[in-house]
């Protein structure tokens, strides 16, 4: 299963990984590779915990992504 992950570099140079489909699922690493390794583990634990608690995974939201052109 592929899950969308967002990687951002914070002001301290640490890579922060979040999962839009799993609110609260967040991890970090000194490198992109480490952050991705850590978020993979975080996703597995997050989903496992939801299952243990009987909480279903939420379905895909009906959100649409698009681009908007602005003049600067």
C-alpha positions as a Markdown table, in Angstrom:
| # | Residue | x | y | z |
|---|---|---|---|---|
| 1 | Unk | 0.0 | 0.0 | 0.0 |
| 2 | Unk | 1.4 | 3.4 | -0.9 |
| 3 | Unk | 0.7 | 6.3 | 1.5 |
| 4 | Unk | 1.3 | 9.9 | 0.7 |
| 5 | Unk | 4.0 | 11.4 | 3.0 |
| 6 | Unk | 4.9 | 15.1 | 3.2 |
| 7 | Unk | 8.6 | 15.9 | 4.0 |
| 8 | Unk | 9.6 | 19.4 | 5.1 |
| 9 | Unk | 13.0 | 20.7 | 6.4 |
| 10 | Unk | 12.5 | 22.7 | 9.6 |
| 11 | Unk | 14.5 | 25.7 | 10.7 |
| 12 | Unk | 17.0 | 23.5 | 12.5 |
| 13 | Unk | 17.7 | 21.4 | 9.4 |
| 14 | Unk | 15.7 | 18.4 | 10.6 |
| 15 | Unk | 13.4 | 16.6 | 8.1 |
| 16 | Unk | 9.9 | 16.3 | 9.4 |
| 17 | Unk | 7.6 | 13.7 | 7.9 |
| 18 | Unk | 3.8 | 13.9 | 8.2 |
| 19 | Unk | 1.0 | 11.7 | 6.8 |
| 20 | Unk | -2.0 | 13.8 | 5.6 |
| 21 | Unk | -4.3 | 10.7 | 5.7 |
| 22 | Unk | -3.3 | 9.9 | 9.3 |
| 23 | Unk | -3.7 | 13.0 | 11.4 |
| 24 | Unk | -1.2 | 12.9 | 14.3 |
| 25 | Unk | 1.2 | 10.5 | 12.5 |
| 26 | Unk | 4.5 | 12.4 | 12.4 |
| 27 | Unk | 8.2 | 11.6 | 12.6 |
| 28 | Unk | 11.5 | 13.2 | 11.8 |
| 29 | Unk | 15.1 | 12.4 | 10.9 |
| 30 | Unk | 18.5 | 14.1 | 10.3 |
| 31 | Unk | 18.3 | 13.1 | 6.6 |
| 32 | Unk | 15.4 | 12.5 | 4.2 |
| 33 | Unk | 16.3 | 8.8 | 4.2 |
| 34 | Unk | 16.1 | 8.6 | 8.0 |
| 35 | Unk | 12.9 | 10.6 | 8.1 |
| 36 | Unk | 11.3 | 8.2 | 5.6 |
| 37 | Unk | 12.5 | 5.2 | 7.5 |
| 38 | Unk | 11.1 | 6.6 | 10.7 |
| 39 | Unk | 7.7 | 7.6 | 9.2 |
| 40 | Unk | 7.3 | 4.1 | 7.8 |
| 41 | Unk | 7.6 | 2.7 | 11.3 |
| 42 | Unk | 5.3 | 5.4 | 12.7 |
| 43 | Unk | 2.6 | 4.6 | 10.0 |
| 44 | Unk | 2.8 | 0.9 | 10.9 |
| 45 | Unk | 2.4 | 1.6 | 14.6 |
| 46 | Unk | -0.3 | 4.2 | 14.0 |
| 47 | Unk | -2.4 | 1.8 | 11.9 |
| 48 | Unk | -1.8 | -1.1 | 14.3 |
| 49 | Unk | -2.9 | 1.0 | 17.3 |
| 50 | Unk | -6.1 | 2.1 | 15.4 |
| 51 | Unk | -6.9 | -1.6 | 14.7 |
| 52 | Unk | -6.3 | -2.6 | 18.3 |
| 53 | Unk | -8.7 | 0.2 | 19.5 |
| 54 | Unk | -11.3 | -0.8 | 16.9 |
| 55 | Unk | -11.0 | 2.5 | 15.1 |
| 56 | Unk | -11.5 | 2.2 | 11.3 |
| 57 | Unk | -9.2 | 3.9 | 8.9 |
| 58 | Unk | -11.0 | 6.9 | 7.5 |
| 59 | Unk | -11.7 | 6.7 | 3.8 |
| 60 | Unk | -10.3 | 9.1 | 1.2 |
| 61 | Unk | -11.7 | 12.6 | 1.6 |
| 62 | Unk | -13.4 | 14.1 | -1.4 |
| 63 | Unk | -10.8 | 16.9 | -1.6 |
| 64 | Unk | -9.5 | 18.2 | -4.9 |
| 65 | Unk | -6.0 | 19.6 | -5.4 |
| 66 | Unk | -5.4 | 22.2 | -8.0 |
| 67 | Unk | -3.0 | 25.0 | -8.9 |
| 68 | Unk | -4.0 | 28.7 | -8.8 |
| 69 | Unk | -2.0 | 31.3 | -10.7 |
| 70 | Unk | -1.3 | 34.6 | -8.9 |
| 71 | Unk | 0.6 | 37.7 | -9.9 |
| 72 | Unk | 3.4 | 38.8 | -7.5 |
